[in-house]
Amino acid sequence: MSTRSNFDHNLKQLNDMLLLMAKKAEFSIREAMLSLVNQDLGKAKSVINGDHEINELEHEINNKALLLIARESPVATDLRKISAALKVSSEIERLADIAVNIAKSTIHIGEEKHIKEIIDIPNMMGIALEMVSESIEAFTTEDVSLAQKCAKKDDLVDQMFGRIINELIGYIPQNPDSTNQIIQLAFVCRFVERIADHSTNIAENAIYLVTGKQLNLNA
């Protein structure tokens, strides 16, 4: 195998590991949200206990990327691909951490009856998860237009976040005994909003990968 073919093979392995890591993080986020809606404390604990798998994958990706740099002496374009992959793996790891945080909020609420049916937060999460999928696809396929499309959805998530937070705060005067639950639900809203932010960061890295330009799509 030629040096170039060997490098391309290793780079593909790196991207495959990123895709696996993203798939696991996305699954964790979905499971965490289900645990909240259904008050499934067992599922919440499974999300928390499974986080180490994603952390290990990030560690493997970091090691592989460093070995690629050390052994292959990549040219500028290739170095950009490795650098972007490292940044994306860090963003995915943070997505997985958010799944853990949502699971912890589920446990904090426990079996206390929900003050209202949990509908709006999963709806916001649905858009945030679309952004996760689109940003990862944009990165792996080097699709700048998809990255831009993904980033535009961040404004919608921000709007939903503001509306739901205001609604939750409005419940406190009439439901003082449910203050802990309301605060935990507000935390979850913030976590979902952060998922959209991290997805936008991944979209930015997709654009950087193709163009070499560092953009701030969150502005």
VODO-904263 format. One record per residue: residue in one letter; x, y, z of N, C-alpha, C in turn. Coordinates in steps of 0.02 Angstrom, whole numbers, always signed. Layout:
+------+--------+--------+--------+--------+--------+--------+--------+--------+--------+
| rest |   n_c1 |   n_c2 |   n_c3 |  ca_c1 |  ca_c2 |  ca_c3 |   c_c1 |   c_c2 |   c_c3 |
+------+--------+--------+--------+--------+--------+--------+--------+--------+--------+
|    A |      X |      Y |      Z |      X |      Y |      Z |      X |      Y |      Z |
...
+------+--------+--------+--------+--------+--------+--------+--------+--------+--------+
***
This chain:
+------+--------+--------+--------+--------+--------+--------+--------+--------+--------+
| rest |   n_c1 |   n_c2 |   n_c3 |  ca_c1 |  ca_c2 |  ca_c3 |   c_c1 |   c_c2 |   c_c3 |
+------+--------+--------+--------+--------+--------+--------+--------+--------+--------+
|    M |    +43 |    -60 |     +0 |     +0 |     +0 |     +0 |    +44 |    +62 |     +0 |
|    S |    +29 |   +109 |    -45 |    +68 |   +170 |    -49 |    +57 |   +213 |    +13 |
|    T |   +102 |   +261 |    +23 |    +96 |   +306 |    +80 |    +30 |   +343 |    +79 |
|    R |    +11 |   +367 |    +19 |    -52 |   +404 |    +12 |   -112 |   +360 |    +28 |
|    S |   -111 |   +299 |     -1 |   -167 |   +253 |    +11 |   -172 |   +235 |    +85 |
|    N |   -115 |   +226 |   +117 |   -114 |   +210 |   +188 |   -143 |   +267 |   +229 |
|    F |   -124 |   +328 |   +211 |   -150 |   +387 |   +247 |   -226 |   +392 |   +238 |
|    D |   -250 |   +384 |   +176 |   -321 |   +389 |   +162 |   -360 |   +334 |   +199 |
|    H |   -330 |   +275 |   +203 |   -362 |   +219 |   +240 |   -369 |   +237 |   +314 |
|    N |   -316 |   +264 |   +343 |   -317 |   +283 |   +413 |   -365 |   +341 |   +427 |
|    L |   -368 |   +387 |   +379 |   -415 |   +444 |   +386 |   -487 |   +419 |   +383 |
|    K |   -500 |   +370 |   +340 |   -568 |   +341 |   +336 |   -585 |   +307 |   +402 |
|    Q |   -536 |   +272 |   +431 |   -548 |   +239 |   +496 |   -565 |   +291 |   +549 |
|    L |   -530 |   +347 |   +546 |   -542 |   +402 |   +594 |   -614 |   +427 |   +587 |
|    N |   -636 |   +437 |   +525 |   -704 |   +461 |   +512 |   -756 |   +409 |   +533 |
|    D |   -740 |   +345 |   +521 |   -786 |   +291 |   +542 |   -794 |   +290 |   +618 |
|    M |   -739 |   +302 |   +653 |   -742 |   +305 |   +727 |   -783 |   +365 |   +749 |
|    L |   -776 |   +421 |   +714 |   -816 |   +480 |   +729 |   -891 |   +466 |   +719 |
|    L |   -908 |   +432 |   +665 |   -977 |   +416 |   +651 |  -1006 |   +371 |   +705 |
|    L |   -967 |   +321 |   +727 |   -989 |   +276 |   +780 |  -1000 |   +315 |   +845 |
|    M |   -953 |   +359 |   +860 |   -958 |   +400 |   +920 |  -1021 |   +444 |   +918 |
|    A |  -1034 |   +474 |   +860 |  -1093 |   +517 |   +851 |  -1157 |   +477 |   +858 |
|    K |  -1157 |   +416 |   +831 |  -1216 |   +373 |   +835 |  -1231 |   +355 |   +908 |
|    K |  -1179 |   +340 |   +945 |  -1187 |   +323 |  +1016 |  -1212 |   +383 |  +1056 |
|    A |  -1184 |   +442 |  +1041 |  -1205 |   +503 |  +1076 |  -1278 |   +519 |  +1061 |
|    E |  -1296 |   +513 |   +998 |  -1365 |   +527 |   +978 |  -1413 |   +478 |  +1012 |
|    F |  -1395 |   +415 |  +1016 |  -1436 |   +365 |  +1050 |  -1444 |   +383 |  +1124 |
|    S |  -1389 |   +403 |  +1155 |  -1391 |   +422 |  +1226 |  -1438 |   +481 |  +1238 |
|    I |  -1435 |   +530 |  +1193 |  -1479 |   +589 |  +1199 |  -1552 |   +568 |  +1194 |
|    R |  -1567 |   +526 |  +1144 |  -1636 |   +502 |  +1135 |  -1661 |   +464 |  +1197 |
|    E |  -1617 |   +421 |  +1222 |  -1635 |   +381 |  +1281 |  -1645 |   +425 |  +1342 |
|    A |  -1603 |   +476 |  +1349 |  -1609 |   +522 |  +1406 |  -1675 |   +559 |  +1403 |
|    M |  -1695 |   +581 |  +1343 |  -1758 |   +617 |  +1337 |  -1817 |   +571 |  +1351 |
|    L |  -1813 |   +509 |  +1328 |  -1866 |   +460 |  +1343 |  -1870 |   +447 |  +1418 |
|    S |  -1813 |   +444 |  +1450 |  -1813 |   +432 |  +1523 |  -1848 |   +489 |  +1559 |
|    L |  -1840 |   +550 |  +1534 |  -1872 |   +608 |  +1564 |  -1948 |   +605 |  +1554 |
|    V |  -1968 |   +596 |  +1492 |  -2040 |   +596 |  +1475 |  -2077 |   +541 |  +1512 |
|    N |  -2047 |   +481 |  +1514 |  -2080 |   +423 |  +1543 |  -2062 |   +412 |  +1617 |
|    Q |  -2021 |   +457 |  +1644 |  -1997 |   +450 |  +1713 |  -1968 |   +380 |  +1725 |
|    D |  -1927 |   +360 |  +1677 |  -1895 |   +294 |  +1679 |  -1825 |   +301 |  +1709 |
|    L |  -1822 |   +291 |  +1775 |  -1759 |   +303 |  +1810 |  -1706 |   +251 |  +1792 |
|    G |  -1728 |   +190 |  +1776 |  -1681 |   +138 |  +1754 |  -1646 |   +157 |  +1690 |
|    K |  -1685 |   +184 |  +1642 |  -1657 |   +206 |  +1578 |  -1608 |   +264 |  +1590 |
|    A |  -1627 |   +309 |  +1635 |  -1583 |   +366 |  +1651 |  -1515 |   +342 |  +1677 |
|    K |  -1517 |   +292 |  +1722 |  -1455 |   +265 |  +1750 |  -1414 |   +230 |  +1696 |
|    S |  -1447 |   +198 |  +1648 |  -1411 |   +165 |  +1593 |  -1373 |   +215 |  +1550 |
|    V |  -1405 |   +273 |  +1539 |  -1372 |   +327 |  +1501 |  -1309 |   +349 |  +1537 |
|    I |  -1315 |   +360 |  +1602 |  -1257 |   +382 |  +1642 |  -1201 |   +330 |  +1641 |
|    N |  -1221 |   +267 |  +1650 |  -1171 |   +213 |  +1653 |  -1137 |   +199 |  +1585 |
|    G |  -1173 |   +216 |  +1531 |  -1145 |   +203 |  +1464 |  -1100 |   +257 |  +1437 |
|    D |  -1093 |   +312 |  +1474 |  -1054 |   +369 |  +1449 |   -980 |   +352 |  +1440 |
|    H |   -954 |   +305 |  +1479 |   -883 |   +289 |  +1475 |   -864 |   +262 |  +1406 |
|    E |   -912 |   +229 |  +1372 |   -897 |   +202 |  +1305 |   -881 |   +259 |  +1256 |
|    I |   -918 |   +313 |  +1261 |   -907 |   +370 |  +1216 |   -842 |   +405 |  +1234 |
|    N |   -828 |   +410 |  +1299 |   -764 |   +440 |  +1321 |   -704 |   +400 |  +1295 |
|    E |   -711 |   +334 |  +1296 |   -657 |   +291 |  +1271 |   -647 |   +299 |  +1196 |
|    L |   -703 |   +306 |  +1160 |   -698 |   +317 |  +1087 |   -662 |   +383 |  +1072 |
|    E |   -678 |   +435 |  +1110 |   -644 |   +499 |  +1099 |   -569 |   +491 |  +1111 |
|    H |   -552 |   +453 |  +1163 |   -481 |   +441 |  +1178 |   -446 |   +405 |  +1121 |
|    E |   -480 |   +355 |  +1092 |   -453 |   +317 |  +1035 |   -444 |   +362 |   +974 |
|    I |   -493 |   +405 |   +962 |   -489 |   +452 |   +905 |   -430 |   +499 |   +914 |
|    N |   -422 |   +525 |   +974 |   -366 |   +571 |   +988 |   -299 |   +536 |   +975 |
|    N |   -293 |   +474 |   +999 |   -231 |   +436 |   +990 |   -217 |   +423 |   +917 |
|    K |   -269 |   +403 |   +880 |   -261 |   +388 |   +808 |   -241 |   +451 |   +770 |
|    A |   -272 |   +506 |   +787 |   -257 |   +570 |   +753 |   -184 |   +590 |   +766 |
|    L |   -162 |   +583 |   +827 |    -93 |   +601 |   +844 |    -43 |   +556 |   +810 |
|    L |    -59 |   +492 |   +805 |    -15 |   +445 |   +770 |    -11 |   +462 |   +695 |
|    L |    -68 |   +481 |   +667 |    -69 |   +501 |   +596 |    -23 |   +560 |   +584 |
|    I |    -26 |   +609 |   +629 |    +16 |   +668 |   +622 |    +89 |   +650 |   +629 |
|    A |   +104 |   +608 |   +678 |   +174 |   +589 |   +692 |   +204 |   +546 |   +638 |
|    R |   +165 |   +499 |   +611 |   +193 |   +450 |   +564 |   +190 |   +471 |   +491 |
|    E |   +137 |   +509 |   +473 |   +125 |   +522 |   +402 |   +149 |   +591 |   +379 |
|    S |   +168 |   +635 |   +425 |   +188 |   +703 |   +407 |   +140 |   +734 |   +356 |
|    P |    +76 |   +741 |   +375 |    +26 |   +763 |   +327 |    +37 |   +834 |   +301 |
|    V |    +16 |   +844 |   +238 |    +20 |   +911 |   +209 |    -37 |   +953 |   +238 |
|    A |    -38 |  +1018 |   +222 |    -84 |  +1065 |   +254 |   -157 |  +1043 |   +250 |
|    T |   -179 |  +1021 |   +191 |   -249 |  +1001 |   +182 |   -266 |   +941 |   +226 |
|    D |   -221 |   +893 |   +228 |   -232 |   +833 |   +269 |   -231 |   +850 |   +343 |
|    L |   -188 |   +895 |   +361 |   -183 |   +916 |   +431 |   -249 |   +949 |   +453 |
|    R |   -279 |   +986 |   +406 |   -343 |  +1018 |   +420 |   -397 |   +966 |   +434 |
|    K |   -395 |   +911 |   +396 |   -444 |   +857 |   +405 |   -436 |   +826 |   +474 |
|    I |   -374 |   +815 |   +495 |   -362 |   +785 |   +560 |   -382 |   +833 |   +616 |
|    S |   -363 |   +896 |   +608 |   -379 |   +947 |   +657 |   -455 |   +954 |   +666 |
|    A |   -491 |   +955 |   +610 |   -564 |   +961 |   +613 |   -596 |   +900 |   +645 |
|    A |   -569 |   +841 |   +631 |   -595 |   +779 |   +662 |   -586 |   +780 |   +737 |
|    L |   -530 |   +806 |   +761 |   -518 |   +812 |   +833 |   -568 |   +859 |   +865 |
|    K |   -581 |   +915 |   +832 |   -629 |   +964 |   +859 |   -699 |   +935 |   +861 |
|    V |   -717 |   +898 |   +809 |   -784 |   +868 |   +806 |   -792 |   +814 |   +860 |
|    S |   -740 |   +774 |   +871 |   -745 |   +722 |   +923 |   -755 |   +754 |   +992 |
|    S |   -724 |   +812 |  +1002 |   -734 |   +848 |  +1065 |   -806 |   +872 |  +1073 |
|    E |   -834 |   +897 |  +1018 |   -904 |   +920 |  +1019 |   -952 |   +861 |  +1032 |
|    I |   -938 |   +804 |  +1001 |   -980 |   +745 |  +1011 |   -976 |   +721 |  +1083 |
|    E |   -917 |   +724 |  +1112 |   -910 |   +704 |  +1182 |   -952 |   +749 |  +1228 |
|    R |   -955 |   +813 |  +1210 |   -996 |   +859 |  +1250 |  -1070 |   +844 |  +1240 |
|    L |  -1090 |   +823 |  +1181 |  -1159 |   +802 |  +1170 |  -1177 |   +744 |  +1215 |
|    A |  -1131 |   +696 |  +1221 |  -1142 |   +638 |  +1264 |  -1147 |   +660 |  +1337 |
|    D |  -1107 |   +708 |  +1357 |  -1110 |   +734 |  +1426 |  -1178 |   +766 |  +1439 |
|    I |  -1206 |   +798 |  +1388 |  -1273 |   +829 |  +1396 |  -1325 |   +775 |  +1407 |
|    A |  -1319 |   +718 |  +1372 |  -1366 |   +662 |  +1383 |  -1363 |   +640 |  +1456 |
|    V |  -1303 |   +637 |  +1484 |  -1294 |   +619 |  +1554 |  -1328 |   +670 |  +1600 |
|    N |  -1320 |   +734 |  +1583 |  -1350 |   +787 |  +1624 |  -1427 |   +783 |  +1623 |
|    I |  -1455 |   +767 |  +1564 |  -1528 |   +760 |  +1560 |  -1550 |   +700 |  +1602 |
|    A |  -1512 |   +646 |  +1598 |  -1527 |   +586 |  +1638 |  -1525 |   +602 |  +1713 |
|    K |  -1476 |   +643 |  +1733 |  -1471 |   +662 |  +1803 |  -1530 |   +705 |  +1825 |
|    S |  -1553 |   +749 |  +1781 |  -1612 |   +789 |  +1797 |  -1674 |   +744 |  +1805 |
|    T |  -1679 |   +692 |  +1762 |  -1733 |   +644 |  +1768 |  -1733 |   +611 |  +1837 |
|    I |  -1673 |   +593 |  +1860 |  -1667 |   +561 |  +1926 |  -1684 |   +610 |  +1982 |
|    H |  -1664 |   +673 |  +1973 |  -1679 |   +724 |  +2024 |  -1755 |   +735 |  +2030 |
|    I |  -1790 |   +732 |  +1974 |  -1864 |   +739 |  +1975 |  -1895 |   +676 |  +2006 |
|    G |  -1865 |   +618 |  +1990 |  -1889 |   +555 |  +2018 |  -1959 |   +538 |  +1994 |
|    E |  -2000 |   +516 |  +2041 |  -2068 |   +494 |  +2023 |  -2120 |   +547 |  +2039 |
|    E |  -2097 |   +607 |  +2054 |  -2144 |   +662 |  +2067 |  -2186 |   +675 |  +2005 |
|    K |  -2251 |   +681 |  +2015 |  -2297 |   +691 |  +1958 |  -2277 |   +755 |  +1920 |
|    H |  -2273 |   +749 |  +1854 |  -2256 |   +808 |  +1813 |  -2310 |   +861 |  +1819 |
|    I |  -2288 |   +923 |  +1822 |  -2336 |   +978 |  +1829 |  -2379 |   +986 |  +1766 |
|    K |  -2353 |   +962 |  +1710 |  -2391 |   +960 |  +1647 |  -2359 |   +907 |  +1604 |
|    E |  -2395 |   +885 |  +1553 |  -2367 |   +834 |  +1508 |  -2306 |   +863 |  +1472 |
|    I |  -2253 |   +823 |  +1469 |  -2190 |   +846 |  +1439 |  -2195 |   +837 |  +1363 |
|    I |  -2212 |   +892 |  +1329 |  -2220 |   +890 |  +1255 |  -2173 |   +940 |  +1221 |
|    D |  -2171 |  +1001 |  +1246 |  -2132 |  +1054 |  +1213 |  -2057 |  +1040 |  +1213 |
|    I |  -2032 |  +1013 |  +1269 |  -1960 |  +1000 |  +1273 |  -1939 |   +946 |  +1222 |
|    P |  -1976 |   +889 |  +1217 |  -1959 |   +841 |  +1164 |  -1964 |   +869 |  +1094 |
|    N |  -2012 |   +915 |  +1083 |  -2018 |   +947 |  +1017 |  -1955 |   +988 |  +1001 |
|    M |  -1931 |  +1025 |  +1051 |  -1869 |  +1063 |  +1042 |  -1811 |  +1015 |  +1031 |
|    M |  -1811 |   +960 |  +1069 |  -1758 |   +910 |  +1061 |  -1759 |   +880 |   +991 |
|    G |  -1819 |   +871 |   +963 |  -1824 |   +843 |   +895 |  -1785 |   +885 |   +845 |
|    I |  -1791 |   +950 |   +850 |  -1755 |   +995 |   +805 |  -1680 |   +993 |   +819 |
|    A |  -1662 |   +992 |   +884 |  -1591 |   +988 |   +903 |  -1559 |   +924 |   +876 |
|    L |  -1596 |   +869 |   +879 |  -1569 |   +805 |   +854 |  -1563 |   +804 |   +778 |
|    E |  -1609 |   +839 |   +745 |  -1602 |   +848 |   +672 |  -1536 |   +883 |   +657 |
|    M |  -1521 |   +933 |   +698 |  -1458 |   +971 |   +690 |  -1397 |   +927 |   +701 |
|    V |  -1402 |   +882 |   +751 |  -1346 |   +835 |   +763 |  -1334 |   +793 |   +701 |
|    S |  -1387 |   +762 |   +676 |  -1381 |   +719 |   +617 |  -1354 |   +757 |   +556 |
|    E |  -1382 |   +816 |   +544 |  -1362 |   +855 |   +485 |  -1290 |   +879 |   +490 |
|    S |  -1270 |   +900 |   +550 |  -1202 |   +926 |   +558 |  -1150 |   +870 |   +547 |
|    I |  -1165 |   +811 |   +574 |  -1119 |   +754 |   +565 |  -1116 |   +734 |   +492 |
|    E |  -1174 |   +731 |   +460 |  -1176 |   +713 |   +388 |  -1139 |   +766 |   +347 |
|    A |  -1149 |   +829 |   +364 |  -1114 |   +883 |   +328 |  -1039 |   +876 |   +335 |
|    F |  -1017 |   +856 |   +395 |   -945 |   +848 |   +406 |   -917 |   +788 |   +367 |
|    T |   -950 |   +732 |   +371 |   -923 |   +671 |   +340 |   -928 |   +673 |   +263 |
|    T |   -978 |   +710 |   +237 |   -986 |   +714 |   +164 |   -957 |   +779 |   +136 |
|    E |   -931 |   +822 |   +181 |   -903 |   +887 |   +162 |   -954 |   +929 |   +123 |
|    D |  -1015 |   +933 |   +150 |  -1071 |   +967 |   +118 |  -1082 |  +1035 |   +152 |
|    V |  -1057 |  +1088 |   +121 |  -1061 |  +1155 |   +150 |  -1133 |  +1179 |   +155 |
|    S |  -1173 |  +1167 |   +104 |  -1243 |  +1191 |   +104 |  -1283 |  +1157 |   +160 |
|    L |  -1271 |  +1093 |   +173 |  -1305 |  +1058 |   +227 |  -1283 |  +1087 |   +295 |
|    A |  -1220 |  +1103 |   +301 |  -1194 |  +1134 |   +362 |  -1229 |  +1201 |   +375 |
|    Q |  -1237 |  +1240 |   +323 |  -1271 |  +1305 |   +330 |  -1345 |  +1296 |   +347 |
|    K |  -1377 |  +1247 |   +317 |  -1447 |  +1232 |   +330 |  -1456 |  +1213 |   +403 |
|    C |  -1411 |  +1172 |   +427 |  -1412 |  +1150 |   +497 |  -1407 |  +1209 |   +545 |
|    A |  -1359 |  +1252 |   +532 |  -1345 |  +1309 |   +577 |  -1405 |  +1356 |   +582 |
|    K |  -1443 |  +1362 |   +528 |  -1501 |  +1408 |   +528 |  -1555 |  +1386 |   +577 |
|    K |  -1556 |  +1321 |   +593 |  -1607 |  +1295 |   +639 |  -1593 |  +1316 |   +711 |
|    D |  -1533 |  +1339 |   +725 |  -1514 |  +1358 |   +793 |  -1559 |  +1415 |   +818 |
|    D |  -1577 |  +1461 |   +774 |  -1620 |  +1517 |   +794 |  -1689 |  +1492 |   +817 |
|    L |  -1715 |  +1441 |   +783 |  -1779 |  +1413 |   +802 |  -1776 |  +1381 |   +871 |
|    V |  -1722 |  +1344 |   +884 |  -1713 |  +1313 |   +950 |  -1708 |  +1367 |  +1004 |
|    D |  -1671 |  +1421 |   +989 |  -1665 |  +1476 |  +1037 |  -1733 |  +1507 |  +1053 |
|    Q |  -1774 |  +1515 |  +1002 |  -1841 |  +1544 |  +1012 |  -1884 |  +1498 |  +1056 |
|    M |  -1882 |  +1434 |  +1041 |  -1920 |  +1385 |  +1081 |  -1895 |  +1383 |  +1153 |
|    F |  -1830 |  +1388 |  +1161 |  -1799 |  +1388 |  +1228 |  -1827 |  +1447 |  +1269 |
|    G |  -1827 |  +1506 |  +1240 |  -1851 |  +1566 |  +1275 |  -1924 |  +1559 |  +1295 |
|    R |  -1964 |  +1533 |  +1249 |  -2036 |  +1526 |  +1262 |  -2049 |  +1475 |  +1318 |
|    I |  -2015 |  +1418 |  +1315 |  -2027 |  +1365 |  +1365 |  -2002 |  +1387 |  +1434 |
|    I |  -1945 |  +1420 |  +1436 |  -1918 |  +1444 |  +1500 |  -1967 |  +1493 |  +1533 |
|    N |  -1993 |  +1540 |  +1494 |  -2041 |  +1588 |  +1521 |  -2104 |  +1553 |  +1548 |
|    E |  -2125 |  +1502 |  +1512 |  -2184 |  +1464 |  +1534 |  -2170 |  +1428 |  +1600 |
|    L |  -2111 |  +1397 |  +1605 |  -2093 |  +1361 |  +1666 |  -2088 |  +1407 |  +1726 |
|    I |  -2057 |  +1465 |  +1716 |  -2051 |  +1513 |  +1771 |  -2120 |  +1535 |  +1795 |
|    G |  -2166 |  +1540 |  +1748 |  -2235 |  +1560 |  +1765 |  -2272 |  +1510 |  +1808 |
|    Y |  -2249 |  +1448 |  +1808 |  -2281 |  +1396 |  +1849 |  -2261 |  +1400 |  +1923 |
|    I |  -2204 |  +1432 |  +1938 |  -2178 |  +1430 |  +2007 |  -2225 |  +1460 |  +2059 |
|    P |  -2254 |  +1521 |  +2048 |  -2298 |  +1550 |  +2100 |  -2357 |  +1505 |  +2119 |
|    Q |  -2386 |  +1471 |  +2070 |  -2444 |  +1429 |  +2083 |  -2425 |  +1358 |  +2107 |
|    N |  -2362 |  +1340 |  +2095 |  -2339 |  +1272 |  +2112 |  -2274 |  +1274 |  +2152 |
|    P |  -2274 |  +1307 |  +2211 |  -2211 |  +1314 |  +2249 |  -2181 |  +1247 |  +2269 |
|    D |  -2224 |  +1197 |  +2280 |  -2198 |  +1131 |  +2300 |  -2163 |  +1095 |  +2243 |
|    S |  -2173 |  +1119 |  +2182 |  -2142 |  +1087 |  +2123 |  -2082 |  +1127 |  +2097 |
|    T |  -2057 |  +1172 |  +2139 |  -2002 |  +1215 |  +2117 |  -1942 |  +1175 |  +2093 |
|    N |  -1924 |  +1122 |  +2130 |  -1866 |  +1080 |  +2109 |  -1877 |  +1051 |  +2040 |
|    Q |  -1937 |  +1025 |  +2028 |  -1953 |   +995 |  +1963 |  -1948 |  +1048 |  +1907 |
|    I |  -1977 |  +1106 |  +1921 |  -1976 |  +1160 |  +1871 |  -1905 |  +1181 |  +1855 |
|    I |  -1863 |  +1186 |  +1906 |  -1793 |  +1205 |  +1896 |  -1757 |  +1151 |  +1854 |
|    Q |  -1770 |  +1087 |  +1869 |  -1739 |  +1033 |  +1831 |  -1761 |  +1034 |  +1758 |
|    L |  -1825 |  +1048 |  +1746 |  -1850 |  +1052 |  +1677 |  -1818 |  +1112 |  +1641 |
|    A |  -1807 |  +1166 |  +1677 |  -1773 |  +1224 |  +1648 |  -1701 |  +1206 |  +1629 |
|    F |  -1669 |  +1167 |  +1673 |  -1601 |  +1143 |  +1658 |  -1601 |  +1102 |  +1593 |
|    V |  -1651 |  +1058 |  +1588 |  -1655 |  +1015 |  +1528 |  -1664 |  +1058 |  +1466 |
|    C |  -1705 |  +1109 |  +1470 |  -1713 |  +1156 |  +1413 |  -1646 |  +1186 |  +1393 |
|    R |  -1608 |  +1205 |  +1443 |  -1542 |  +1234 |  +1430 |  -1496 |  +1182 |  +1398 |
|    F |  -1501 |  +1119 |  +1421 |  -1459 |  +1066 |  +1392 |  -1477 |  +1055 |  +1318 |
|    V |  -1541 |  +1057 |  +1302 |  -1563 |  +1048 |  +1233 |  -1537 |  +1105 |  +1189 |
|    E |  -1541 |  +1165 |  +1217 |  -1515 |  +1224 |  +1181 |  -1440 |  +1217 |  +1168 |
|    R |  -1404 |  +1186 |  +1215 |  -1332 |  +1175 |  +1207 |  -1318 |  +1122 |  +1153 |
|    I |  -1363 |  +1074 |  +1147 |  -1355 |  +1024 |  +1093 |  -1356 |  +1058 |  +1025 |
|    A |  -1402 |  +1106 |  +1017 |  -1405 |  +1144 |   +955 |  -1341 |  +1184 |   +944 |
|    D |  -1314 |  +1212 |   +998 |  -1252 |  +1251 |   +992 |  -1193 |  +1206 |   +971 |
|    H |  -1188 |  +1148 |  +1002 |  -1133 |  +1102 |   +984 |  -1140 |  +1077 |   +912 |
|    S |  -1202 |  +1067 |   +891 |  -1214 |  +1046 |   +821 |  -1192 |  +1101 |   +773 |
|    T |  -1205 |  +1163 |   +792 |  -1184 |  +1220 |   +750 |  -1108 |  +1222 |   +747 |
|    N |  -1075 |  +1207 |   +803 |  -1001 |  +1205 |   +803 |   -975 |  +1151 |   +755 |
|    I |  -1009 |  +1094 |   +754 |   -989 |  +1040 |   +708 |   -999 |  +1063 |   +636 |
|    A |  -1055 |  +1098 |   +624 |  -1068 |  +1126 |   +556 |  -1013 |  +1175 |   +536 |
|    E |   -991 |  +1215 |   +584 |   -936 |  +1262 |   +570 |   -872 |  +1224 |   +550 |
|    N |   -860 |  +1168 |   +583 |   -801 |  +1128 |   +567 |   -807 |  +1095 |   +499 |
|    A |   -869 |  +1079 |   +479 |   -880 |  +1051 |   +412 |   -861 |  +1103 |   +359 |
|    I |   -880 |  +1165 |   +371 |   -863 |  +1219 |   +325 |   -788 |  +1232 |   +325 |
|    Y |   -758 |  +1232 |   +384 |   -685 |  +1241 |   +390 |   -648 |  +1186 |   +352 |
|    L |   -673 |  +1125 |   +357 |   -642 |  +1068 |   +324 |   -638 |  +1079 |   +249 |
|    V |   -692 |  +1107 |   +221 |   -696 |  +1116 |   +147 |   -660 |  +1180 |   +126 |
|    T |   -671 |  +1235 |   +162 |   -649 |  +1300 |   +139 |   -586 |  +1326 |   +173 |
|    G |   -570 |  +1298 |   +232 |   -514 |  +1324 |   +271 |   -531 |  +1388 |   +308 |
|    K |   -595 |  +1407 |   +307 |   -617 |  +1469 |   +341 |   -652 |  +1453 |   +406 |
|    Q |   -632 |  +1489 |   +459 |   -664 |  +1482 |   +524 |   -722 |  +1531 |   +528 |
|    L |   -784 |  +1504 |   +528 |   -843 |  +1547 |   +532 |   -876 |  +1540 |   +600 |
|    N |   -912 |  +1592 |   +620 |   -952 |  +1589 |   +681 |  -1026 |  +1591 |   +660 |
|    L |  -1055 |  +1531 |   +654 |  -1124 |  +1526 |   +631 |  -1174 |  +1538 |   +688 |
|    N |  -1149 |  +1543 |   +749 |  -1192 |  +1557 |   +807 |  -1206 |  +1631 |   +816 |
|    A |  -1171 |  +1672 |   +777 |  -1177 |  +1745 |   +786 |  -1246 |  +1769 |   +765 |
+------+--------+--------+--------+--------+--------+--------+--------+--------+--------+
***
